[in-house]
Amino acid sequence: MRTIKILGSGCANCRKLEAVAREAAGKADVQAEFVKVTDMTDILAYDLMSTPGLVIDEKLVSSGRIPTVAEVQGWLAA
């Protein structure tokens, strides 16, 4: 099972990023646990410049934007 973390305050973009990540995991038939990280100390531990951030299996793959479903599927396949 993959671990996908959404880093951010819980804003609209954070919720959209979570929706994109969930859709990508579903389309890629990947079982994943989704974790929302809202504590700034925890977020800064990922060396994130701007939110929202997407972490897959403890690797920061996106920050400051909402990737496409296809991009997230590619990261999940890697």
PyMOL Python script that loads the backbone (N, CA, C, O; Angstrom):
from pymol import cmd

cmd.read_pdbstr("""\
ATOM      1  N   MET A   1       0.843  -1.180   0.000  1.00  0.00           N
ATOM      2  CA  MET A   1       0.000   0.000   0.000  1.00  0.00           C
ATOM      3  C   MET A   1       0.889   1.244   0.000  1.00  0.00           C
ATOM      4  O   MET A   1       1.864   1.329   0.747  1.00  0.00           O
ATOM      5  N   ARG A   2       0.535   2.197  -0.844  1.00  0.00           N
ATOM      6  CA  ARG A   2       1.285   3.446  -0.943  1.00  0.00           C
ATOM      7  C   ARG A   2       0.760   4.433   0.081  1.00  0.00           C
ATOM      8  O   ARG A   2      -0.402   4.360   0.482  1.00  0.00           O
ATOM      9  N   THR A   3       1.611   5.356   0.505  1.00  0.00           N
ATOM     10  CA  THR A   3       1.200   6.428   1.404  1.00  0.00           C
ATOM     11  C   THR A   3       1.282   7.735   0.635  1.00  0.00           C
ATOM     12  O   THR A   3       2.341   8.106   0.128  1.00  0.00           O
ATOM     13  N   ILE A   4       0.156   8.429   0.554  1.00  0.00           N
ATOM     14  CA  ILE A   4       0.085   9.705  -0.144  1.00  0.00           C
ATOM     15  C   ILE A   4      -0.281  10.771   0.872  1.00  0.00           C
ATOM     16  O   ILE A   4      -1.298  10.676   1.559  1.00  0.00           O
ATOM     17  N   LYS A   5       0.569  11.793   0.955  1.00  0.00           N
ATOM     18  CA  LYS A   5       0.330  12.880   1.899  1.00  0.00           C
ATOM     19  C   LYS A   5       0.032  14.168   1.144  1.00  0.00           C
ATOM     20  O   LYS A   5       0.692  14.510   0.163  1.00  0.00           O
ATOM     21  N   ILE A   6      -0.982  14.868   1.633  1.00  0.00           N
ATOM     22  CA  ILE A   6      -1.343  16.170   1.114  1.00  0.00           C
ATOM     23  C   ILE A   6      -0.862  17.188   2.141  1.00  0.00           C
ATOM     24  O   ILE A   6      -1.324  17.184   3.282  1.00  0.00           O
ATOM     25  N   LEU A   7       0.064  18.061   1.744  1.00  0.00           N
ATOM     26  CA  LEU A   7       0.626  19.043   2.659  1.00  0.00           C
ATOM     27  C   LEU A   7      -0.038  20.391   2.413  1.00  0.00           C
ATOM     28  O   LEU A   7      -0.040  20.899   1.291  1.00  0.00           O
ATOM     29  N   GLY A   8      -0.597  20.960   3.466  1.00  0.00           N
ATOM     30  CA  GLY A   8      -1.223  22.274   3.323  1.00  0.00           C
ATOM     31  C   GLY A   8      -2.176  22.559   4.460  1.00  0.00           C
ATOM     32  O   GLY A   8      -2.401  21.727   5.338  1.00  0.00           O
ATOM     33  N   SER A   9      -2.727  23.755   4.421  1.00  0.00           N
ATOM     34  CA  SER A   9      -3.571  24.240   5.516  1.00  0.00           C
ATOM     35  C   SER A   9      -4.989  23.692   5.474  1.00  0.00           C
ATOM     36  O   SER A   9      -5.753  23.866   6.423  1.00  0.00           O
ATOM     37  N   GLY A  10      -5.343  23.032   4.377  1.00  0.00           N
ATOM     38  CA  GLY A  10      -6.719  22.556   4.225  1.00  0.00           C
ATOM     39  C   GLY A  10      -7.526  23.472   3.319  1.00  0.00           C
ATOM     40  O   GLY A  10      -8.755  23.404   3.303  1.00  0.00           O
ATOM     41  N   CYS A  11      -6.845  24.328   2.564  1.00  0.00           N
ATOM     42  CA  CYS A  11      -7.486  25.289   1.671  1.00  0.00           C
ATOM     43  C   CYS A  11      -8.145  24.576   0.483  1.00  0.00           C
ATOM     44  O   CYS A  11      -8.061  23.355   0.351  1.00  0.00           O
ATOM     45  N   ALA A  12      -8.788  25.348  -0.361  1.00  0.00           N
ATOM     46  CA  ALA A  12      -9.472  24.791  -1.532  1.00  0.00           C
ATOM     47  C   ALA A  12      -8.490  24.050  -2.444  1.00  0.00           C
ATOM     48  O   ALA A  12      -8.816  22.983  -2.965  1.00  0.00           O
ATOM     49  N   ASN A  13      -7.299  24.606  -2.640  1.00  0.00           N
ATOM     50  CA  ASN A  13      -6.308  23.936  -3.491  1.00  0.00           C
ATOM     51  C   ASN A  13      -5.854  22.616  -2.881  1.00  0.00           C
ATOM     52  O   ASN A  13      -5.598  21.657  -3.609  1.00  0.00           O
ATOM     53  N   CYS A  14      -5.750  22.553  -1.565  1.00  0.00           N
ATOM     54  CA  CYS A  14      -5.370  21.312  -0.888  1.00  0.00           C
ATOM     55  C   CYS A  14      -6.442  20.243  -1.125  1.00  0.00           C
ATOM     56  O   CYS A  14      -6.127  19.083  -1.390  1.00  0.00           O
ATOM     57  N   ARG A  15      -7.697  20.645  -1.027  1.00  0.00           N
ATOM     58  CA  ARG A  15      -8.789  19.694  -1.249  1.00  0.00           C
ATOM     59  C   ARG A  15      -8.822  19.241  -2.710  1.00  0.00           C
ATOM     60  O   ARG A  15      -9.097  18.074  -2.987  1.00  0.00           O
ATOM     61  N   LYS A  16      -8.546  20.151  -3.644  1.00  0.00           N
ATOM     62  CA  LYS A  16      -8.514  19.791  -5.067  1.00  0.00           C
ATOM     63  C   LYS A  16      -7.364  18.830  -5.334  1.00  0.00           C
ATOM     64  O   LYS A  16      -7.522  17.867  -6.086  1.00  0.00           O
ATOM     65  N   LEU A  17      -6.204  19.082  -4.723  1.00  0.00           N
ATOM     66  CA  LEU A  17      -5.060  18.188  -4.889  1.00  0.00           C
ATOM     67  C   LEU A  17      -5.392  16.793  -4.369  1.00  0.00           C
ATOM     68  O   LEU A  17      -5.040  15.794  -4.996  1.00  0.00           O
ATOM     69  N   GLU A  18      -6.060  16.726  -3.240  1.00  0.00           N
ATOM     70  CA  GLU A  18      -6.443  15.418  -2.694  1.00  0.00           C
ATOM     71  C   GLU A  18      -7.395  14.697  -3.653  1.00  0.00           C
ATOM     72  O   GLU A  18      -7.268  13.491  -3.866  1.00  0.00           O
ATOM     73  N   ALA A  19      -8.341  15.429  -4.226  1.00  0.00           N
ATOM     74  CA  ALA A  19      -9.285  14.826  -5.164  1.00  0.00           C
ATOM     75  C   ALA A  19      -8.561  14.284  -6.400  1.00  0.00           C
ATOM     76  O   ALA A  19      -8.874  13.192  -6.874  1.00  0.00           O
ATOM     77  N   VAL A  20      -7.591  15.050  -6.921  1.00  0.00           N
ATOM     78  CA  VAL A  20      -6.811  14.614  -8.083  1.00  0.00           C
ATOM     79  C   VAL A  20      -6.006  13.362  -7.732  1.00  0.00           C
ATOM     80  O   VAL A  20      -5.954  12.413  -8.515  1.00  0.00           O
ATOM     81  N   ALA A  21      -5.382  13.363  -6.559  1.00  0.00           N
ATOM     82  CA  ALA A  21      -4.567  12.214  -6.141  1.00  0.00           C
ATOM     83  C   ALA A  21      -5.435  10.971  -5.950  1.00  0.00           C
ATOM     84  O   ALA A  21      -5.039   9.874  -6.344  1.00  0.00           O
ATOM     85  N   ARG A  22      -6.605  11.134  -5.355  1.00  0.00           N
ATOM     86  CA  ARG A  22      -7.510   9.992  -5.170  1.00  0.00           C
ATOM     87  C   ARG A  22      -7.984   9.442  -6.521  1.00  0.00           C
ATOM     88  O   ARG A  22      -8.061   8.228  -6.714  1.00  0.00           O
ATOM     89  N   GLU A  23      -8.300  10.349  -7.452  1.00  0.00           N
ATOM     90  CA  GLU A  23      -8.730   9.914  -8.778  1.00  0.00           C
ATOM     91  C   GLU A  23      -7.598   9.159  -9.483  1.00  0.00           C
ATOM     92  O   GLU A  23      -7.832   8.123 -10.105  1.00  0.00           O
ATOM     93  N   ALA A  24      -6.374   9.680  -9.384  1.00  0.00           N
ATOM     94  CA  ALA A  24      -5.224   9.039 -10.030  1.00  0.00           C
ATOM     95  C   ALA A  24      -4.976   7.657  -9.443  1.00  0.00           C
ATOM     96  O   ALA A  24      -4.717   6.708 -10.183  1.00  0.00           O
ATOM     97  N   ALA A  25      -5.051   7.536  -8.132  1.00  0.00           N
ATOM     98  CA  ALA A  25      -4.832   6.238  -7.485  1.00  0.00           C
ATOM     99  C   ALA A  25      -5.909   5.244  -7.928  1.00  0.00           C
ATOM    100  O   ALA A  25      -5.621   4.074  -8.178  1.00  0.00           O
ATOM    101  N   GLY A  26      -7.139   5.721  -8.020  1.00  0.00           N
ATOM    102  CA  GLY A  26      -8.230   4.856  -8.466  1.00  0.00           C
ATOM    103  C   GLY A  26      -8.036   4.377  -9.898  1.00  0.00           C
ATOM    104  O   GLY A  26      -8.219   3.198 -10.199  1.00  0.00           O
ATOM    105  N   LYS A  27      -7.664   5.300 -10.775  1.00  0.00           N
ATOM    106  CA  LYS A  27      -7.458   4.946 -12.183  1.00  0.00           C
ATOM    107  C   LYS A  27      -6.257   4.026 -12.364  1.00  0.00           C
ATOM    108  O   LYS A  27      -6.250   3.175 -13.252  1.00  0.00           O
ATOM    109  N   ALA A  28      -5.238   4.200 -11.516  1.00  0.00           N
ATOM    110  CA  ALA A  28      -4.037   3.365 -11.617  1.00  0.00           C
ATOM    111  C   ALA A  28      -4.196   2.057 -10.847  1.00  0.00           C
ATOM    112  O   ALA A  28      -3.286   1.228 -10.831  1.00  0.00           O
ATOM    113  N   ASP A  29      -5.357   1.872 -10.207  1.00  0.00           N
ATOM    114  CA  ASP A  29      -5.635   0.689  -9.397  1.00  0.00           C
ATOM    115  C   ASP A  29      -4.568   0.487  -8.323  1.00  0.00           C
ATOM    116  O   ASP A  29      -4.072  -0.619  -8.109  1.00  0.00           O
ATOM    117  N   VAL A  30      -4.232   1.596  -7.655  1.00  0.00           N
ATOM    118  CA  VAL A  30      -3.224   1.587  -6.595  1.00  0.00           C
ATOM    119  C   VAL A  30      -3.931   1.786  -5.257  1.00  0.00           C
ATOM    120  O   VAL A  30      -4.684   2.743  -5.074  1.00  0.00           O
ATOM    121  N   GLN A  31      -3.677   0.872  -4.331  1.00  0.00           N
ATOM    122  CA  GLN A  31      -4.223   1.048  -2.986  1.00  0.00           C
ATOM    123  C   GLN A  31      -3.333   2.034  -2.242  1.00  0.00           C
ATOM    124  O   GLN A  31      -2.112   1.879  -2.198  1.00  0.00           O
ATOM    125  N   ALA A  32      -3.956   3.045  -1.661  1.00  0.00           N
ATOM    126  CA  ALA A  32      -3.175   4.083  -1.000  1.00  0.00           C
ATOM    127  C   ALA A  32      -3.880   4.559   0.261  1.00  0.00           C
ATOM    128  O   ALA A  32      -5.107   4.575   0.358  1.00  0.00           O
ATOM    129  N   GLU A  33      -3.056   4.943   1.214  1.00  0.00           N
ATOM    130  CA  GLU A  33      -3.548   5.586   2.427  1.00  0.00           C
ATOM    131  C   GLU A  33      -3.305   7.075   2.243  1.00  0.00           C
ATOM    132  O   GLU A  33      -2.188   7.493   1.940  1.00  0.00           O
ATOM    133  N   PHE A  34      -4.344   7.869   2.424  1.00  0.00           N
ATOM    134  CA  PHE A  34      -4.237   9.319   2.255  1.00  0.00           C
ATOM    135  C   PHE A  34      -4.128   9.977   3.619  1.00  0.00           C
ATOM    136  O   PHE A  34      -4.923   9.711   4.520  1.00  0.00           O
ATOM    137  N   VAL A  35      -3.128  10.843   3.754  1.00  0.00           N
ATOM    138  CA  VAL A  35      -2.870  11.526   5.022  1.00  0.00           C
ATOM    139  C   VAL A  35      -2.831  13.022   4.750  1.00  0.00           C
ATOM    140  O   VAL A  35      -2.127  13.477   3.849  1.00  0.00           O
ATOM    141  N   LYS A  36      -3.594  13.791   5.535  1.00  0.00           N
ATOM    142  CA  LYS A  36      -3.545  15.246   5.427  1.00  0.00           C
ATOM    143  C   LYS A  36      -2.582  15.768   6.481  1.00  0.00           C
ATOM    144  O   LYS A  36      -2.728  15.479   7.668  1.00  0.00           O
ATOM    145  N   VAL A  37      -1.595  16.540   6.035  1.00  0.00           N
ATOM    146  CA  VAL A  37      -0.614  17.118   6.947  1.00  0.00           C
ATOM    147  C   VAL A  37      -0.861  18.621   6.981  1.00  0.00           C
ATOM    148  O   VAL A  37      -0.634  19.309   5.986  1.00  0.00           O
ATOM    149  N   THR A  38      -1.324  19.137   8.120  1.00  0.00           N
ATOM    150  CA  THR A  38      -1.658  20.556   8.228  1.00  0.00           C
ATOM    151  C   THR A  38      -0.751  21.314   9.185  1.00  0.00           C
ATOM    152  O   THR A  38      -0.754  22.545   9.190  1.00  0.00           O
ATOM    153  N   ASP A  39       0.024  20.601   9.995  1.00  0.00           N
ATOM    154  CA  ASP A  39       0.918  21.256  10.949  1.00  0.00           C
ATOM    155  C   ASP A  39       2.124  21.834  10.206  1.00  0.00           C
ATOM    156  O   ASP A  39       2.828  21.109   9.504  1.00  0.00           O
ATOM    157  N   MET A  40       2.362  23.143  10.362  1.00  0.00           N
ATOM    158  CA  MET A  40       3.432  23.810   9.612  1.00  0.00           C
ATOM    159  C   MET A  40       4.808  23.220   9.899  1.00  0.00           C
ATOM    160  O   MET A  40       5.637  23.145   8.992  1.00  0.00           O
ATOM    161  N   THR A  41       5.070  22.806  11.112  1.00  0.00           N
ATOM    162  CA  THR A  41       6.370  22.200  11.442  1.00  0.00           C
ATOM    163  C   THR A  41       6.567  20.917  10.645  1.00  0.00           C
ATOM    164  O   THR A  41       7.651  20.667  10.117  1.00  0.00           O
ATOM    165  N   ASP A  42       5.516  20.107  10.562  1.00  0.00           N
ATOM    166  CA  ASP A  42       5.587  18.863   9.794  1.00  0.00           C
ATOM    167  C   ASP A  42       5.733  19.147   8.294  1.00  0.00           C
ATOM    168  O   ASP A  42       6.469  18.452   7.594  1.00  0.00           O
ATOM    169  N   ILE A  43       5.031  20.168   7.812  1.00  0.00           N
ATOM    170  CA  ILE A  43       5.100  20.526   6.393  1.00  0.00           C
ATOM    171  C   ILE A  43       6.510  20.989   6.027  1.00  0.00           C
ATOM    172  O   ILE A  43       7.048  20.588   4.995  1.00  0.00           O
ATOM    173  N   LEU A  44       7.103  21.823   6.865  1.00  0.00           N
ATOM    174  CA  LEU A  44       8.438  22.353   6.581  1.00  0.00           C
ATOM    175  C   LEU A  44       9.510  21.273   6.615  1.00  0.00           C
ATOM    176  O   LEU A  44      10.586  21.458   6.047  1.00  0.00           O
ATOM    177  N   ALA A  45       9.238  20.162   7.264  1.00  0.00           N
ATOM    178  CA  ALA A  45      10.199  19.050   7.304  1.00  0.00           C
ATOM    179  C   ALA A  45      10.418  18.464   5.901  1.00  0.00           C
ATOM    180  O   ALA A  45      11.424  17.798   5.656  1.00  0.00           O
ATOM    181  N   TYR A  46       9.473  18.715   4.983  1.00  0.00           N
ATOM    182  CA  TYR A  46       9.593  18.214   3.610  1.00  0.00           C
ATOM    183  C   TYR A  46      10.277  19.222   2.685  1.00  0.00           C
ATOM    184  O   TYR A  46      10.319  19.013   1.472  1.00  0.00           O
ATOM    185  N   ASP A  47      10.812  20.311   3.242  1.00  0.00           N
ATOM    186  CA  ASP A  47      11.510  21.323   2.444  1.00  0.00           C
ATOM    187  C   ASP A  47      10.598  21.881   1.352  1.00  0.00           C
ATOM    188  O   ASP A  47      11.008  22.066   0.206  1.00  0.00           O
ATOM    189  N   LEU A  48       9.364  22.139   1.739  1.00  0.00           N
ATOM    190  CA  LEU A  48       8.335  22.624   0.821  1.00  0.00           C
ATOM    191  C   LEU A  48       8.402  24.138   0.715  1.00  0.00           C
ATOM    192  O   LEU A  48       8.425  24.829   1.734  1.00  0.00           O
ATOM    193  N   MET A  49       8.434  24.661  -0.504  1.00  0.00           N
ATOM    194  CA  MET A  49       8.487  26.110  -0.705  1.00  0.00           C
ATOM    195  C   MET A  49       7.094  26.751  -0.665  1.00  0.00           C
ATOM    196  O   MET A  49       6.923  27.839  -0.117  1.00  0.00           O
ATOM    197  N   SER A  50       6.108  26.072  -1.246  1.00  0.00           N
ATOM    198  CA  SER A  50       4.745  26.596  -1.203  1.00  0.00           C
ATOM    199  C   SER A  50       3.750  25.441  -1.246  1.00  0.00           C
ATOM    200  O   SER A  50       4.033  24.372  -1.788  1.00  0.00           O
ATOM    201  N   THR A  51       2.589  25.682  -0.667  1.00  0.00           N
ATOM    202  CA  THR A  51       1.556  24.658  -0.620  1.00  0.00           C
ATOM    203  C   THR A  51       0.602  24.855  -1.786  1.00  0.00           C
ATOM    204  O   THR A  51       0.556  25.952  -2.342  1.00  0.00           O
ATOM    205  N   PRO A  52      -0.151  23.858  -2.176  1.00  0.00           N
ATOM    206  CA  PRO A  52      -0.186  22.533  -1.577  1.00  0.00           C
ATOM    207  C   PRO A  52       0.985  21.667  -2.052  1.00  0.00           C
ATOM    208  O   PRO A  52       1.572  21.899  -3.110  1.00  0.00           O
ATOM    209  N   GLY A  53       1.297  20.678  -1.242  1.00  0.00           N
ATOM    210  CA  GLY A  53       2.363  19.750  -1.588  1.00  0.00           C
ATOM    211  C   GLY A  53       1.840  18.334  -1.639  1.00  0.00           C
ATOM    212  O   GLY A  53       0.891  17.979  -0.940  1.00  0.00           O
ATOM    213  N   LEU A  54       2.472  17.529  -2.478  1.00  0.00           N
ATOM    214  CA  LEU A  54       2.092  16.128  -2.612  1.00  0.00           C
ATOM    215  C   LEU A  54       3.315  15.269  -2.342  1.00  0.00           C
ATOM    216  O   LEU A  54       4.358  15.430  -2.975  1.00  0.00           O
ATOM    217  N   VAL A  55       3.169  14.353  -1.389  1.00  0.00           N
ATOM    218  CA  VAL A  55       4.252  13.445  -1.019  1.00  0.00           C
ATOM    219  C   VAL A  55       3.769  12.024  -1.266  1.00  0.00           C
ATOM    220  O   VAL A  55       2.700  11.633  -0.796  1.00  0.00           O
ATOM    221  N   ILE A  56       4.565  11.250  -2.007  1.00  0.00           N
ATOM    222  CA  ILE A  56       4.236   9.843  -2.249  1.00  0.00           C
ATOM    223  C   ILE A  56       5.360   9.013  -1.650  1.00  0.00           C
ATOM    224  O   ILE A  56       6.521   9.138  -2.042  1.00  0.00           O
ATOM    225  N   ASP A  57       5.000   8.168  -0.699  1.00  0.00           N
ATOM    226  CA  ASP A  57       5.978   7.318  -0.004  1.00  0.00           C
ATOM    227  C   ASP A  57       7.182   8.122   0.484  1.00  0.00           C
ATOM    228  O   ASP A  57       8.332   7.751   0.250  1.00  0.00           O
ATOM    229  N   GLU A  58       6.894   9.227   1.165  1.00  0.00           N
ATOM    230  CA  GLU A  58       7.885  10.105   1.793  1.00  0.00           C
ATOM    231  C   GLU A  58       8.762  10.878   0.816  1.00  0.00           C
ATOM    232  O   GLU A  58       9.785  11.432   1.218  1.00  0.00           O
ATOM    233  N   LYS A  59       8.382  10.928  -0.463  1.00  0.00           N
ATOM    234  CA  LYS A  59       9.129  11.720  -1.445  1.00  0.00           C
ATOM    235  C   LYS A  59       8.232  12.853  -1.936  1.00  0.00           C
ATOM    236  O   LYS A  59       7.140  12.606  -2.447  1.00  0.00           O
ATOM    237  N   LEU A  60       8.695  14.097  -1.781  1.00  0.00           N
ATOM    238  CA  LEU A  60       7.959  15.256  -2.275  1.00  0.00           C
ATOM    239  C   LEU A  60       8.014  15.254  -3.801  1.00  0.00           C
ATOM    240  O   LEU A  60       9.092  15.340  -4.388  1.00  0.00           O
ATOM    241  N   VAL A  61       6.847  15.155  -4.440  1.00  0.00           N
ATOM    242  CA  VAL A  61       6.809  15.099  -5.900  1.00  0.00           C
ATOM    243  C   VAL A  61       6.220  16.352  -6.531  1.00  0.00           C
ATOM    244  O   VAL A  61       6.403  16.585  -7.726  1.00  0.00           O
ATOM    245  N   SER A  62       5.512  17.166  -5.741  1.00  0.00           N
ATOM    246  CA  SER A  62       4.891  18.365  -6.286  1.00  0.00           C
ATOM    247  C   SER A  62       4.689  19.382  -5.181  1.00  0.00           C
ATOM    248  O   SER A  62       4.353  19.024  -4.052  1.00  0.00           O
ATOM    249  N   SER A  63       4.894  20.665  -5.508  1.00  0.00           N
ATOM    250  CA  SER A  63       4.601  21.721  -4.544  1.00  0.00           C
ATOM    251  C   SER A  63       4.167  22.986  -5.263  1.00  0.00           C
ATOM    252  O   SER A  63       4.654  23.304  -6.349  1.00  0.00           O
ATOM    253  N   GLY A  64       3.245  23.698  -4.638  1.00  0.00           N
ATOM    254  CA  GLY A  64       2.809  24.981  -5.151  1.00  0.00           C
ATOM    255  C   GLY A  64       1.892  24.944  -6.357  1.00  0.00           C
ATOM    256  O   GLY A  64       1.608  25.982  -6.954  1.00  0.00           O
ATOM    257  N   ARG A  65       1.426  23.759  -6.722  1.00  0.00           N
ATOM    258  CA  ARG A  65       0.524  23.649  -7.876  1.00  0.00           C
ATOM    259  C   ARG A  65      -0.304  22.378  -7.745  1.00  0.00           C
ATOM    260  O   ARG A  65      -0.067  21.538  -6.878  1.00  0.00           O
ATOM    261  N   ILE A  66      -1.279  22.270  -8.636  1.00  0.00           N
ATOM    262  CA  ILE A  66      -2.103  21.062  -8.669  1.00  0.00           C
ATOM    263  C   ILE A  66      -1.739  20.300  -9.934  1.00  0.00           C
ATOM    264  O   ILE A  66      -2.061  20.748 -11.035  1.00  0.00           O
ATOM    265  N   PRO A  67      -1.075  19.158  -9.797  1.00  0.00           N
ATOM    266  CA  PRO A  67      -0.691  18.374 -10.976  1.00  0.00           C
ATOM    267  C   PRO A  67      -1.922  17.736 -11.625  1.00  0.00           C
ATOM    268  O   PRO A  67      -2.999  17.679 -11.032  1.00  0.00           O
ATOM    269  N   THR A  68      -1.737  17.266 -12.837  1.00  0.00           N
ATOM    270  CA  THR A  68      -2.830  16.579 -13.528  1.00  0.00           C
ATOM    271  C   THR A  68      -2.951  15.151 -12.989  1.00  0.00           C
ATOM    272  O   THR A  68      -2.042  14.631 -12.342  1.00  0.00           O
ATOM    273  N   VAL A  69      -4.083  14.543 -13.269  1.00  0.00           N
ATOM    274  CA  VAL A  69      -4.298  13.151 -12.877  1.00  0.00           C
ATOM    275  C   VAL A  69      -3.228  12.272 -13.525  1.00  0.00           C
ATOM    276  O   VAL A  69      -2.701  11.359 -12.888  1.00  0.00           O
ATOM    277  N   ALA A  70      -2.908  12.548 -14.794  1.00  0.00           N
ATOM    278  CA  ALA A  70      -1.906  11.755 -15.516  1.00  0.00           C
ATOM    279  C   ALA A  70      -0.525  11.871 -14.854  1.00  0.00           C
ATOM    280  O   ALA A  70       0.201  10.881 -14.756  1.00  0.00           O
ATOM    281  N   GLU A  71      -0.165  13.077 -14.401  1.00  0.00           N
ATOM    282  CA  GLU A  71       1.128  13.243 -13.724  1.00  0.00           C
ATOM    283  C   GLU A  71       1.187  12.399 -12.456  1.00  0.00           C
ATOM    284  O   GLU A  71       2.178  11.715 -12.200  1.00  0.00           O
ATOM    285  N   VAL A  72       0.132  12.453 -11.675  1.00  0.00           N
ATOM    286  CA  VAL A  72       0.106  11.700 -10.426  1.00  0.00           C
ATOM    287  C   VAL A  72       0.143  10.200 -10.719  1.00  0.00           C
ATOM    288  O   VAL A  72       0.809   9.452 -10.003  1.00  0.00           O
ATOM    289  N   GLN A  73      -0.555   9.754 -11.748  1.00  0.00           N
ATOM    290  CA  GLN A  73      -0.507   8.336 -12.131  1.00  0.00           C
ATOM    291  C   GLN A  73       0.935   7.934 -12.471  1.00  0.00           C
ATOM    292  O   GLN A  73       1.382   6.848 -12.103  1.00  0.00           O
ATOM    293  N   GLY A  74       1.649   8.804 -13.166  1.00  0.00           N
ATOM    294  CA  GLY A  74       3.039   8.522 -13.511  1.00  0.00           C
ATOM    295  C   GLY A  74       3.911   8.393 -12.280  1.00  0.00           C
ATOM    296  O   GLY A  74       4.761   7.505 -12.210  1.00  0.00           O
ATOM    297  N   TRP A  75       3.709   9.264 -11.315  1.00  0.00           N
ATOM    298  CA  TRP A  75       4.491   9.197 -10.072  1.00  0.00           C
ATOM    299  C   TRP A  75       4.154   7.923  -9.298  1.00  0.00           C
ATOM    300  O   TRP A  75       5.033   7.311  -8.692  1.00  0.00           O
ATOM    301  N   LEU A  76       2.888   7.526  -9.320  1.00  0.00           N
ATOM    302  CA  LEU A  76       2.495   6.307  -8.617  1.00  0.00           C
ATOM    303  C   LEU A  76       3.079   5.065  -9.295  1.00  0.00           C
ATOM    304  O   LEU A  76       3.382   4.076  -8.627  1.00  0.00           O
ATOM    305  N   ALA A  77       3.236   5.118 -10.620  1.00  0.00           N
ATOM    306  CA  ALA A  77       3.769   3.971 -11.362  1.00  0.00           C
ATOM    307  C   ALA A  77       5.280   3.839 -11.199  1.00  0.00           C
ATOM    308  O   ALA A  77       5.834   2.747 -11.327  1.00  0.00           O
ATOM    309  N   ALA A  78       5.938   4.957 -10.917  1.00  0.00           N
ATOM    310  CA  ALA A  78       7.419   4.947 -10.821  1.00  0.00           C
ATOM    311  C   ALA A  78       7.890   4.187  -9.583  1.00  0.00           C
ATOM    312  O   ALA A  78       9.093   4.080  -9.346  1.00  0.00           O
TER     313      ALA A  78
END
""", "prot")
cmd.dss("prot")
cmd.show_as("cartoon", "prot")
cmd.util.cbc("prot")
cmd.orient("prot")
